[in-house]
Amino acid sequence: MKPRKKELGDRNLIGANVTRLRKLYHISQKELAINMQLLGVDINLSSLSKLEGQERAATDKEVLAIARTFGIYVDDLFKNPG
């Protein structure tokens, strides 16, 4: 995996956890985006990258689709990963 070029932003609370979960489950951003699209969320790779980098806010639909993709509770996305 490529190292992050920029520091994390401050526009959402879940970005770092999304990245952590994606790496834990060995899925690419493209695969996550496809899973989210299958759940009715219109998201592209650039938007997903910005979400993970905390450069943009996450919508409620995105948060729900991410939680469903990983089979976790929505609340788990907001927990401190450390």
PDB file of N, CA, C and O in Angstrom:
ATOM      1  N   MET A   1       0.833  -1.182   0.000  1.00  0.00           N
ATOM      2  CA  MET A   1       0.000   0.000   0.000  1.00  0.00           C
ATOM      3  C   MET A   1       0.880   1.249   0.000  1.00  0.00           C
ATOM      4  O   MET A   1       1.930   1.302   0.641  1.00  0.00           O
ATOM      5  N   LYS A   2       0.415   2.235  -0.734  1.00  0.00           N
ATOM      6  CA  LYS A   2       1.144   3.497  -0.768  1.00  0.00           C
ATOM      7  C   LYS A   2       0.942   4.243   0.541  1.00  0.00           C
ATOM      8  O   LYS A   2      -0.150   4.219   1.109  1.00  0.00           O
ATOM      9  N   PRO A   3       1.986   4.905   1.023  1.00  0.00           N
ATOM     10  CA  PRO A   3       1.801   5.733   2.221  1.00  0.00           C
ATOM     11  C   PRO A   3       0.994   6.983   1.870  1.00  0.00           C
ATOM     12  O   PRO A   3       1.040   7.468   0.740  1.00  0.00           O
ATOM     13  N   ARG A   4       0.261   7.492   2.849  1.00  0.00           N
ATOM     14  CA  ARG A   4      -0.546   8.694   2.650  1.00  0.00           C
ATOM     15  C   ARG A   4       0.371   9.883   2.405  1.00  0.00           C
ATOM     16  O   ARG A   4       1.333  10.095   3.143  1.00  0.00           O
ATOM     17  N   LYS A   5       0.075  10.653   1.375  1.00  0.00           N
ATOM     18  CA  LYS A   5       0.890  11.810   1.023  1.00  0.00           C
ATOM     19  C   LYS A   5       0.590  13.013   1.898  1.00  0.00           C
ATOM     20  O   LYS A   5       1.480  13.803   2.214  1.00  0.00           O
ATOM     21  N   LYS A   6      -0.683  13.147   2.289  1.00  0.00           N
ATOM     22  CA  LYS A   6      -1.095  14.297   3.086  1.00  0.00           C
ATOM     23  C   LYS A   6      -1.562  13.838   4.456  1.00  0.00           C
ATOM     24  O   LYS A   6      -1.978  12.693   4.634  1.00  0.00           O
ATOM     25  N   GLU A   7      -1.487  14.741   5.418  1.00  0.00           N
ATOM     26  CA  GLU A   7      -2.015  14.468   6.750  1.00  0.00           C
ATOM     27  C   GLU A   7      -3.533  14.307   6.661  1.00  0.00           C
ATOM     28  O   GLU A   7      -4.166  14.826   5.742  1.00  0.00           O
ATOM     29  N   LEU A   8      -4.108  13.585   7.620  1.00  0.00           N
ATOM     30  CA  LEU A   8      -5.555  13.453   7.665  1.00  0.00           C
ATOM     31  C   LEU A   8      -6.204  14.793   7.922  1.00  0.00           C
ATOM     32  O   LEU A   8      -5.674  15.615   8.671  1.00  0.00           O
ATOM     33  N   GLY A   9      -7.350  15.016   7.303  1.00  0.00           N
ATOM     34  CA  GLY A   9      -8.103  16.234   7.513  1.00  0.00           C
ATOM     35  C   GLY A   9      -8.938  16.149   8.778  1.00  0.00           C
ATOM     36  O   GLY A   9      -8.697  15.315   9.651  1.00  0.00           O
ATOM     37  N   ASP A  10      -9.931  17.035   8.855  1.00  0.00           N
ATOM     38  CA  ASP A  10     -10.779  17.065  10.055  1.00  0.00           C
ATOM     39  C   ASP A  10     -12.261  17.179   9.705  1.00  0.00           C
ATOM     40  O   ASP A  10     -13.050  17.691  10.499  1.00  0.00           O
ATOM     41  N   ARG A  11     -12.636  16.709   8.533  1.00  0.00           N
ATOM     42  CA  ARG A  11     -14.014  16.878   8.076  1.00  0.00           C
ATOM     43  C   ARG A  11     -14.935  15.708   8.412  1.00  0.00           C
ATOM     44  O   ARG A  11     -16.144  15.808   8.203  1.00  0.00           O
ATOM     45  N   ASN A  12     -14.404  14.617   8.919  1.00  0.00           N
ATOM     46  CA  ASN A  12     -15.249  13.516   9.392  1.00  0.00           C
ATOM     47  C   ASN A  12     -14.501  12.765  10.483  1.00  0.00           C
ATOM     48  O   ASN A  12     -13.304  12.968  10.685  1.00  0.00           O
ATOM     49  N   LEU A  13     -15.211  11.906  11.175  1.00  0.00           N
ATOM     50  CA  LEU A  13     -14.618  11.127  12.265  1.00  0.00           C
ATOM     51  C   LEU A  13     -14.297   9.691  11.866  1.00  0.00           C
ATOM     52  O   LEU A  13     -13.592   8.995  12.598  1.00  0.00           O
ATOM     53  N   ILE A  14     -14.797   9.236  10.730  1.00  0.00           N
ATOM     54  CA  ILE A  14     -14.703   7.815  10.408  1.00  0.00           C
ATOM     55  C   ILE A  14     -13.611   7.446   9.413  1.00  0.00           C
ATOM     56  O   ILE A  14     -13.308   6.263   9.252  1.00  0.00           O
ATOM     57  N   GLY A  15     -13.024   8.409   8.756  1.00  0.00           N
ATOM     58  CA  GLY A  15     -12.085   8.124   7.670  1.00  0.00           C
ATOM     59  C   GLY A  15     -10.965   7.168   8.026  1.00  0.00           C
ATOM     60  O   GLY A  15     -10.683   6.233   7.276  1.00  0.00           O
ATOM     61  N   ALA A  16     -10.329   7.390   9.154  1.00  0.00           N
ATOM     62  CA  ALA A  16      -9.214   6.531   9.555  1.00  0.00           C
ATOM     63  C   ALA A  16      -9.697   5.103   9.821  1.00  0.00           C
ATOM     64  O   ALA A  16      -8.995   4.143   9.505  1.00  0.00           O
ATOM     65  N   ASN A  17     -10.879   4.963  10.397  1.00  0.00           N
ATOM     66  CA  ASN A  17     -11.422   3.625  10.645  1.00  0.00           C
ATOM     67  C   ASN A  17     -11.797   2.920   9.354  1.00  0.00           C
ATOM     68  O   ASN A  17     -11.629   1.706   9.241  1.00  0.00           O
ATOM     69  N   VAL A  18     -12.301   3.663   8.381  1.00  0.00           N
ATOM     70  CA  VAL A  18     -12.631   3.056   7.093  1.00  0.00           C
ATOM     71  C   VAL A  18     -11.358   2.496   6.457  1.00  0.00           C
ATOM     72  O   VAL A  18     -11.349   1.367   5.965  1.00  0.00           O
ATOM     73  N   THR A  19     -10.296   3.281   6.468  1.00  0.00           N
ATOM     74  CA  THR A  19      -9.022   2.818   5.914  1.00  0.00           C
ATOM     75  C   THR A  19      -8.527   1.586   6.666  1.00  0.00           C
ATOM     76  O   THR A  19      -8.097   0.610   6.050  1.00  0.00           O
ATOM     77  N   ARG A  20      -8.588   1.630   7.993  1.00  0.00           N
ATOM     78  CA  ARG A  20      -8.127   0.508   8.816  1.00  0.00           C
ATOM     79  C   ARG A  20      -8.922  -0.762   8.502  1.00  0.00           C
ATOM     80  O   ARG A  20      -8.345  -1.838   8.339  1.00  0.00           O
ATOM     81  N   LEU A  21     -10.220  -0.633   8.422  1.00  0.00           N
ATOM     82  CA  LEU A  21     -11.069  -1.797   8.126  1.00  0.00           C
ATOM     83  C   LEU A  21     -10.812  -2.336   6.722  1.00  0.00           C
ATOM     84  O   LEU A  21     -10.765  -3.548   6.509  1.00  0.00           O
ATOM     85  N   ARG A  22     -10.648  -1.433   5.782  1.00  0.00           N
ATOM     86  CA  ARG A  22     -10.403  -1.854   4.415  1.00  0.00           C
ATOM     87  C   ARG A  22      -9.116  -2.658   4.315  1.00  0.00           C
ATOM     88  O   ARG A  22      -9.064  -3.675   3.624  1.00  0.00           O
ATOM     89  N   LYS A  23      -8.085  -2.203   5.003  1.00  0.00           N
ATOM     90  CA  LYS A  23      -6.809  -2.924   4.994  1.00  0.00           C
ATOM     91  C   LYS A  23      -6.924  -4.242   5.772  1.00  0.00           C
ATOM     92  O   LYS A  23      -6.345  -5.251   5.369  1.00  0.00           O
ATOM     93  N   LEU A  24      -7.660  -4.235   6.870  1.00  0.00           N
ATOM     94  CA  LEU A  24      -7.856  -5.442   7.670  1.00  0.00           C
ATOM     95  C   LEU A  24      -8.538  -6.540   6.850  1.00  0.00           C
ATOM     96  O   LEU A  24      -8.187  -7.716   6.950  1.00  0.00           O
ATOM     97  N   TYR A  25      -9.508  -6.139   6.046  1.00  0.00           N
ATOM     98  CA  TYR A  25     -10.252  -7.092   5.222  1.00  0.00           C
ATOM     99  C   TYR A  25      -9.647  -7.276   3.826  1.00  0.00           C
ATOM    100  O   TYR A  25     -10.195  -8.003   2.998  1.00  0.00           O
ATOM    101  N   HIS A  26      -8.526  -6.619   3.575  1.00  0.00           N
ATOM    102  CA  HIS A  26      -7.803  -6.751   2.308  1.00  0.00           C
ATOM    103  C   HIS A  26      -8.669  -6.434   1.093  1.00  0.00           C
ATOM    104  O   HIS A  26      -8.683  -7.178   0.113  1.00  0.00           O
ATOM    105  N   ILE A  27      -9.395  -5.308   1.175  1.00  0.00           N
ATOM    106  CA  ILE A  27     -10.144  -4.887   0.000  1.00  0.00           C
ATOM    107  C   ILE A  27      -9.664  -3.515  -0.451  1.00  0.00           C
ATOM    108  O   ILE A  27      -9.264  -2.685   0.366  1.00  0.00           O
ATOM    109  N   SER A  28      -9.707  -3.291  -1.723  1.00  0.00           N
ATOM    110  CA  SER A  28      -9.246  -2.028  -2.303  1.00  0.00           C
ATOM    111  C   SER A  28     -10.334  -0.963  -2.189  1.00  0.00           C
ATOM    112  O   SER A  28     -11.491  -1.262  -1.891  1.00  0.00           O
ATOM    113  N   GLN A  29      -9.940   0.273  -2.431  1.00  0.00           N
ATOM    114  CA  GLN A  29     -10.931   1.341  -2.462  1.00  0.00           C
ATOM    115  C   GLN A  29     -11.956   1.067  -3.556  1.00  0.00           C
ATOM    116  O   GLN A  29     -13.146   1.330  -3.382  1.00  0.00           O
ATOM    117  N   LYS A  30     -11.491   0.541  -4.678  1.00  0.00           N
ATOM    118  CA  LYS A  30     -12.402   0.244  -5.785  1.00  0.00           C
ATOM    119  C   LYS A  30     -13.443  -0.786  -5.361  1.00  0.00           C
ATOM    120  O   LYS A  30     -14.628  -0.634  -5.661  1.00  0.00           O
ATOM    121  N   GLU A  31     -13.003  -1.835  -4.663  1.00  0.00           N
ATOM    122  CA  GLU A  31     -13.940  -2.860  -4.189  1.00  0.00           C
ATOM    123  C   GLU A  31     -14.935  -2.292  -3.189  1.00  0.00           C
ATOM    124  O   GLU A  31     -16.120  -2.622  -3.228  1.00  0.00           O
ATOM    125  N   LEU A  32     -14.451  -1.434  -2.290  1.00  0.00           N
ATOM    126  CA  LEU A  32     -15.352  -0.811  -1.316  1.00  0.00           C
ATOM    127  C   LEU A  32     -16.364   0.071  -2.030  1.00  0.00           C
ATOM    128  O   LEU A  32     -17.553   0.036  -1.712  1.00  0.00           O
ATOM    129  N   ALA A  33     -15.904   0.859  -2.990  1.00  0.00           N
ATOM    130  CA  ALA A  33     -16.809   1.728  -3.745  1.00  0.00           C
ATOM    131  C   ALA A  33     -17.876   0.907  -4.468  1.00  0.00           C
ATOM    132  O   ALA A  33     -19.047   1.285  -4.486  1.00  0.00           O
ATOM    133  N   ILE A  34     -17.475  -0.205  -5.058  1.00  0.00           N
ATOM    134  CA  ILE A  34     -18.431  -1.075  -5.754  1.00  0.00           C
ATOM    135  C   ILE A  34     -19.463  -1.619  -4.766  1.00  0.00           C
ATOM    136  O   ILE A  34     -20.660  -1.614  -5.054  1.00  0.00           O
ATOM    137  N   ASN A  35     -19.007  -2.086  -3.605  1.00  0.00           N
ATOM    138  CA  ASN A  35     -19.937  -2.594  -2.587  1.00  0.00           C
ATOM    139  C   ASN A  35     -20.916  -1.512  -2.149  1.00  0.00           C
ATOM    140  O   ASN A  35     -22.103  -1.781  -1.965  1.00  0.00           O
ATOM    141  N   MET A  36     -20.418  -0.291  -1.982  1.00  0.00           N
ATOM    142  CA  MET A  36     -21.283   0.812  -1.582  1.00  0.00           C
ATOM    143  C   MET A  36     -22.287   1.131  -2.682  1.00  0.00           C
ATOM    144  O   MET A  36     -23.450   1.422  -2.400  1.00  0.00           O
ATOM    145  N   GLN A  37     -21.842   1.078  -3.929  1.00  0.00           N
ATOM    146  CA  GLN A  37     -22.743   1.325  -5.049  1.00  0.00           C
ATOM    147  C   GLN A  37     -23.837   0.271  -5.116  1.00  0.00           C
ATOM    148  O   GLN A  37     -24.987   0.586  -5.418  1.00  0.00           O
ATOM    149  N   LEU A  38     -23.484  -0.983  -4.835  1.00  0.00           N
ATOM    150  CA  LEU A  38     -24.484  -2.050  -4.818  1.00  0.00           C
ATOM    151  C   LEU A  38     -25.522  -1.846  -3.718  1.00  0.00           C
ATOM    152  O   LEU A  38     -26.633  -2.369  -3.794  1.00  0.00           O
ATOM    153  N   LEU A  39     -25.147  -1.082  -2.697  1.00  0.00           N
ATOM    154  CA  LEU A  39     -26.065  -0.757  -1.604  1.00  0.00           C
ATOM    155  C   LEU A  39     -26.794   0.564  -1.853  1.00  0.00           C
ATOM    156  O   LEU A  39     -27.479   1.076  -0.967  1.00  0.00           O
ATOM    157  N   GLY A  40     -26.645   1.111  -3.061  1.00  0.00           N
ATOM    158  CA  GLY A  40     -27.389   2.308  -3.433  1.00  0.00           C
ATOM    159  C   GLY A  40     -26.709   3.630  -3.167  1.00  0.00           C
ATOM    160  O   GLY A  40     -27.352   4.678  -3.234  1.00  0.00           O
ATOM    161  N   VAL A  41     -25.416   3.608  -2.865  1.00  0.00           N
ATOM    162  CA  VAL A  41     -24.676   4.846  -2.610  1.00  0.00           C
ATOM    163  C   VAL A  41     -23.839   5.174  -3.834  1.00  0.00           C
ATOM    164  O   VAL A  41     -22.973   4.394  -4.228  1.00  0.00           O
ATOM    165  N   ASP A  42     -24.096   6.320  -4.432  1.00  0.00           N
ATOM    166  CA  ASP A  42     -23.357   6.750  -5.615  1.00  0.00           C
ATOM    167  C   ASP A  42     -22.058   7.413  -5.160  1.00  0.00           C
ATOM    168  O   ASP A  42     -22.053   8.584  -4.781  1.00  0.00           O
ATOM    169  N   ILE A  43     -20.962   6.665  -5.200  1.00  0.00           N
ATOM    170  CA  ILE A  43     -19.663   7.176  -4.759  1.00  0.00           C
ATOM    171  C   ILE A  43     -18.602   6.755  -5.768  1.00  0.00           C
ATOM    172  O   ILE A  43     -18.640   5.642  -6.293  1.00  0.00           O
ATOM    173  N   ASN A  44     -17.659   7.648  -6.033  1.00  0.00           N
ATOM    174  CA  ASN A  44     -16.554   7.316  -6.929  1.00  0.00           C
ATOM    175  C   ASN A  44     -15.263   7.215  -6.122  1.00  0.00           C
ATOM    176  O   ASN A  44     -15.245   7.520  -4.930  1.00  0.00           O
ATOM    177  N   LEU A  45     -14.194   6.790  -6.768  1.00  0.00           N
ATOM    178  CA  LEU A  45     -12.928   6.577  -6.054  1.00  0.00           C
ATOM    179  C   LEU A  45     -12.373   7.855  -5.440  1.00  0.00           C
ATOM    180  O   LEU A  45     -11.828   7.830  -4.337  1.00  0.00           O
ATOM    181  N   SER A  46     -12.508   8.961  -6.142  1.00  0.00           N
ATOM    182  CA  SER A  46     -12.009  10.231  -5.612  1.00  0.00           C
ATOM    183  C   SER A  46     -12.750  10.614  -4.334  1.00  0.00           C
ATOM    184  O   SER A  46     -12.134  11.037  -3.355  1.00  0.00           O
ATOM    185  N   SER A  47     -14.062  10.465  -4.347  1.00  0.00           N
ATOM    186  CA  SER A  47     -14.854  10.791  -3.151  1.00  0.00           C
ATOM    187  C   SER A  47     -14.521   9.868  -1.993  1.00  0.00           C
ATOM    188  O   SER A  47     -14.436  10.310  -0.847  1.00  0.00           O
ATOM    189  N   LEU A  48     -14.331   8.584  -2.287  1.00  0.00           N
ATOM    190  CA  LEU A  48     -13.975   7.635  -1.234  1.00  0.00           C
ATOM    191  C   LEU A  48     -12.599   7.955  -0.663  1.00  0.00           C
ATOM    192  O   LEU A  48     -12.396   7.890   0.549  1.00  0.00           O
ATOM    193  N   SER A  49     -11.665   8.297  -1.525  1.00  0.00           N
ATOM    194  CA  SER A  49     -10.328   8.667  -1.062  1.00  0.00           C
ATOM    195  C   SER A  49     -10.385   9.896  -0.155  1.00  0.00           C
ATOM    196  O   SER A  49      -9.716   9.938   0.878  1.00  0.00           O
ATOM    197  N   LYS A  50     -11.170  10.881  -0.534  1.00  0.00           N
ATOM    198  CA  LYS A  50     -11.319  12.084   0.290  1.00  0.00           C
ATOM    199  C   LYS A  50     -12.023  11.774   1.608  1.00  0.00           C
ATOM    200  O   LYS A  50     -11.712  12.378   2.635  1.00  0.00           O
ATOM    201  N   LEU A  51     -12.969  10.837   1.584  1.00  0.00           N
ATOM    202  CA  LEU A  51     -13.630  10.428   2.812  1.00  0.00           C
ATOM    203  C   LEU A  51     -12.621   9.773   3.748  1.00  0.00           C
ATOM    204  O   LEU A  51     -12.563  10.099   4.934  1.00  0.00           O
ATOM    205  N   GLU A  52     -11.825   8.845   3.209  1.00  0.00           N
ATOM    206  CA  GLU A  52     -10.814   8.179   4.033  1.00  0.00           C
ATOM    207  C   GLU A  52      -9.775   9.165   4.549  1.00  0.00           C
ATOM    208  O   GLU A  52      -9.289   9.027   5.671  1.00  0.00           O
ATOM    209  N   GLY A  53      -9.440  10.143   3.747  1.00  0.00           N
ATOM    210  CA  GLY A  53      -8.458  11.146   4.161  1.00  0.00           C
ATOM    211  C   GLY A  53      -9.038  12.234   5.039  1.00  0.00           C
ATOM    212  O   GLY A  53      -8.341  13.176   5.418  1.00  0.00           O
ATOM    213  N   GLN A  54     -10.309  12.104   5.359  1.00  0.00           N
ATOM    214  CA  GLN A  54     -11.036  13.056   6.192  1.00  0.00           C
ATOM    215  C   GLN A  54     -11.022  14.455   5.587  1.00  0.00           C
ATOM    216  O   GLN A  54     -11.000  15.458   6.300  1.00  0.00           O
ATOM    217  N   GLU A  55     -11.037  14.500   4.260  1.00  0.00           N
ATOM    218  CA  GLU A  55     -11.052  15.770   3.539  1.00  0.00           C
ATOM    219  C   GLU A  55     -12.464  16.194   3.169  1.00  0.00           C
ATOM    220  O   GLU A  55     -12.672  17.310   2.692  1.00  0.00           O
ATOM    221  N   ARG A  56     -13.431  15.318   3.383  1.00  0.00           N
ATOM    222  CA  ARG A  56     -14.830  15.666   3.135  1.00  0.00           C
ATOM    223  C   ARG A  56     -15.705  14.933   4.136  1.00  0.00           C
ATOM    224  O   ARG A  56     -15.313  13.917   4.711  1.00  0.00           O
ATOM    225  N   ALA A  57     -16.894  15.471   4.329  1.00  0.00           N
ATOM    226  CA  ALA A  57     -17.840  14.870   5.269  1.00  0.00           C
ATOM    227  C   ALA A  57     -18.415  13.587   4.683  1.00  0.00           C
ATOM    228  O   ALA A  57     -18.515  13.439   3.465  1.00  0.00           O
ATOM    229  N   ALA A  58     -18.787  12.675   5.549  1.00  0.00           N
ATOM    230  CA  ALA A  58     -19.435  11.434   5.149  1.00  0.00           C
ATOM    231  C   ALA A  58     -20.940  11.600   5.341  1.00  0.00           C
ATOM    232  O   ALA A  58     -21.385  12.100   6.374  1.00  0.00           O
ATOM    233  N   THR A  59     -21.720  11.183   4.352  1.00  0.00           N
ATOM    234  CA  THR A  59     -23.174  11.261   4.486  1.00  0.00           C
ATOM    235  C   THR A  59     -23.685  10.089   5.315  1.00  0.00           C
ATOM    236  O   THR A  59     -22.986   9.094   5.506  1.00  0.00           O
ATOM    237  N   ASP A  60     -24.901  10.222   5.797  1.00  0.00           N
ATOM    238  CA  ASP A  60     -25.492   9.133   6.578  1.00  0.00           C
ATOM    239  C   ASP A  60     -25.615   7.864   5.735  1.00  0.00           C
ATOM    240  O   ASP A  60     -25.408   6.765   6.249  1.00  0.00           O
ATOM    241  N   LYS A  61     -25.947   7.998   4.463  1.00  0.00           N
ATOM    242  CA  LYS A  61     -26.060   6.839   3.579  1.00  0.00           C
ATOM    243  C   LYS A  61     -24.706   6.148   3.405  1.00  0.00           C
ATOM    244  O   LYS A  61     -24.629   4.920   3.364  1.00  0.00           O
ATOM    245  N   GLU A  62     -23.648   6.941   3.303  1.00  0.00           N
ATOM    246  CA  GLU A  62     -22.311   6.370   3.157  1.00  0.00           C
ATOM    247  C   GLU A  62     -21.900   5.623   4.410  1.00  0.00           C
ATOM    248  O   GLU A  62     -21.362   4.519   4.331  1.00  0.00           O
ATOM    249  N   VAL A  63     -22.151   6.220   5.567  1.00  0.00           N
ATOM    250  CA  VAL A  63     -21.799   5.576   6.836  1.00  0.00           C
ATOM    251  C   VAL A  63     -22.528   4.242   6.975  1.00  0.00           C
ATOM    252  O   VAL A  63     -21.926   3.243   7.367  1.00  0.00           O
ATOM    253  N   LEU A  64     -23.805   4.224   6.659  1.00  0.00           N
ATOM    254  CA  LEU A  64     -24.579   2.995   6.754  1.00  0.00           C
ATOM    255  C   LEU A  64     -24.070   1.934   5.776  1.00  0.00           C
ATOM    256  O   LEU A  64     -23.952   0.763   6.138  1.00  0.00           O
ATOM    257  N   ALA A  65     -23.772   2.337   4.547  1.00  0.00           N
ATOM    258  CA  ALA A  65     -23.272   1.383   3.547  1.00  0.00           C
ATOM    259  C   ALA A  65     -21.912   0.823   3.939  1.00  0.00           C
ATOM    260  O   ALA A  65     -21.650  -0.361   3.726  1.00  0.00           O
ATOM    261  N   ILE A  66     -21.053   1.645   4.503  1.00  0.00           N
ATOM    262  CA  ILE A  66     -19.736   1.174   4.944  1.00  0.00           C
ATOM    263  C   ILE A  66     -19.897   0.159   6.070  1.00  0.00           C
ATOM    264  O   ILE A  66     -19.264  -0.896   6.058  1.00  0.00           O
ATOM    265  N   ALA A  67     -20.743   0.481   7.035  1.00  0.00           N
ATOM    266  CA  ALA A  67     -20.973  -0.440   8.152  1.00  0.00           C
ATOM    267  C   ALA A  67     -21.532  -1.768   7.643  1.00  0.00           C
ATOM    268  O   ALA A  67     -21.104  -2.833   8.088  1.00  0.00           O
ATOM    269  N   ARG A  68     -22.469  -1.710   6.729  1.00  0.00           N
ATOM    270  CA  ARG A  68     -23.051  -2.944   6.182  1.00  0.00           C
ATOM    271  C   ARG A  68     -22.016  -3.741   5.392  1.00  0.00           C
ATOM    272  O   ARG A  68     -21.994  -4.970   5.458  1.00  0.00           O
ATOM    273  N   THR A  69     -21.174  -3.056   4.657  1.00  0.00           N
ATOM    274  CA  THR A  69     -20.141  -3.742   3.873  1.00  0.00           C
ATOM    275  C   THR A  69     -19.217  -4.548   4.777  1.00  0.00           C
ATOM    276  O   THR A  69     -18.839  -5.671   4.443  1.00  0.00           O
ATOM    277  N   PHE A  70     -18.857  -3.980   5.916  1.00  0.00           N
ATOM    278  CA  PHE A  70     -17.938  -4.665   6.830  1.00  0.00           C
ATOM    279  C   PHE A  70     -18.668  -5.510   7.877  1.00  0.00           C
ATOM    280  O   PHE A  70     -18.022  -6.189   8.675  1.00  0.00           O
ATOM    281  N   GLY A  71     -19.989  -5.479   7.884  1.00  0.00           N
ATOM    282  CA  GLY A  71     -20.753  -6.277   8.838  1.00  0.00           C
ATOM    283  C   GLY A  71     -20.565  -5.817  10.274  1.00  0.00           C
ATOM    284  O   GLY A  71     -20.482  -6.630  11.195  1.00  0.00           O
ATOM    285  N   ILE A  72     -20.500  -4.493  10.455  1.00  0.00           N
ATOM    286  CA  ILE A  72     -20.301  -3.924  11.788  1.00  0.00           C
ATOM    287  C   ILE A  72     -21.438  -2.954  12.101  1.00  0.00           C
ATOM    288  O   ILE A  72     -22.222  -2.592  11.224  1.00  0.00           O
ATOM    289  N   TYR A  73     -21.511  -2.541  13.365  1.00  0.00           N
ATOM    290  CA  TYR A  73     -22.466  -1.518  13.762  1.00  0.00           C
ATOM    291  C   TYR A  73     -21.946  -0.156  13.320  1.00  0.00           C
ATOM    292  O   TYR A  73     -20.736   0.058  13.251  1.00  0.00           O
ATOM    293  N   VAL A  74     -22.855   0.758  13.022  1.00  0.00           N
ATOM    294  CA  VAL A  74     -22.482   2.116  12.646  1.00  0.00           C
ATOM    295  C   VAL A  74     -21.596   2.736  13.727  1.00  0.00           C
ATOM    296  O   VAL A  74     -20.614   3.413  13.421  1.00  0.00           O
ATOM    297  N   ASP A  75     -21.945   2.503  14.981  1.00  0.00           N
ATOM    298  CA  ASP A  75     -21.180   3.073  16.100  1.00  0.00           C
ATOM    299  C   ASP A  75     -19.706   2.668  16.050  1.00  0.00           C
ATOM    300  O   ASP A  75     -18.839   3.431  16.476  1.00  0.00           O
ATOM    301  N   ASP A  76     -19.422   1.477  15.534  1.00  0.00           N
ATOM    302  CA  ASP A  76     -18.042   1.007  15.481  1.00  0.00           C
ATOM    303  C   ASP A  76     -17.163   1.896  14.603  1.00  0.00           C
ATOM    304  O   ASP A  76     -15.954   1.980  14.818  1.00  0.00           O
ATOM    305  N   LEU A  77     -17.760   2.555  13.622  1.00  0.00           N
ATOM    306  CA  LEU A  77     -16.970   3.433  12.752  1.00  0.00           C
ATOM    307  C   LEU A  77     -16.492   4.682  13.484  1.00  0.00           C
ATOM    308  O   LEU A  77     -15.547   5.336  13.043  1.00  0.00           O
ATOM    309  N   PHE A  78     -17.133   5.014  14.589  1.00  0.00           N
ATOM    310  CA  PHE A  78     -16.800   6.228  15.323  1.00  0.00           C
ATOM    311  C   PHE A  78     -15.874   5.989  16.508  1.00  0.00           C
ATOM    312  O   PHE A  78     -15.506   6.929  17.213  1.00  0.00           O
ATOM    313  N   LYS A  79     -15.498   4.737  16.727  1.00  0.00           N
ATOM    314  CA  LYS A  79     -14.614   4.415  17.855  1.00  0.00           C
ATOM    315  C   LYS A  79     -13.181   4.782  17.526  1.00  0.00           C
ATOM    316  O   LYS A  79     -12.758   4.734  16.371  1.00  0.00           O
ATOM    317  N   ASN A  80     -12.445   5.148  18.555  1.00  0.00           N
ATOM    318  CA  ASN A  80     -11.040   5.497  18.403  1.00  0.00           C
ATOM    319  C   ASN A  80     -10.266   4.241  17.992  1.00  0.00           C
ATOM    320  O   ASN A  80     -10.290   3.241  18.709  1.00  0.00           O
ATOM    321  N   PRO A  81      -9.583   4.283  16.849  1.00  0.00           N
ATOM    322  CA  PRO A  81      -8.887   3.089  16.384  1.00  0.00           C
ATOM    323  C   PRO A  81      -7.649   2.734  17.209  1.00  0.00           C
ATOM    324  O   PRO A  81      -7.124   1.627  17.089  1.00  0.00           O
ATOM    325  N   GLY A  82      -7.187   3.650  18.031  1.00  0.00           N
ATOM    326  CA  GLY A  82      -5.943   3.454  18.742  1.00  0.00           C
ATOM    327  C   GLY A  82      -6.063   2.669  19.970  1.00  0.00           C
ATOM    328  O   GLY A  82      -5.066   2.440  20.655  1.00  0.00           O
TER     329      GLY A  82
END
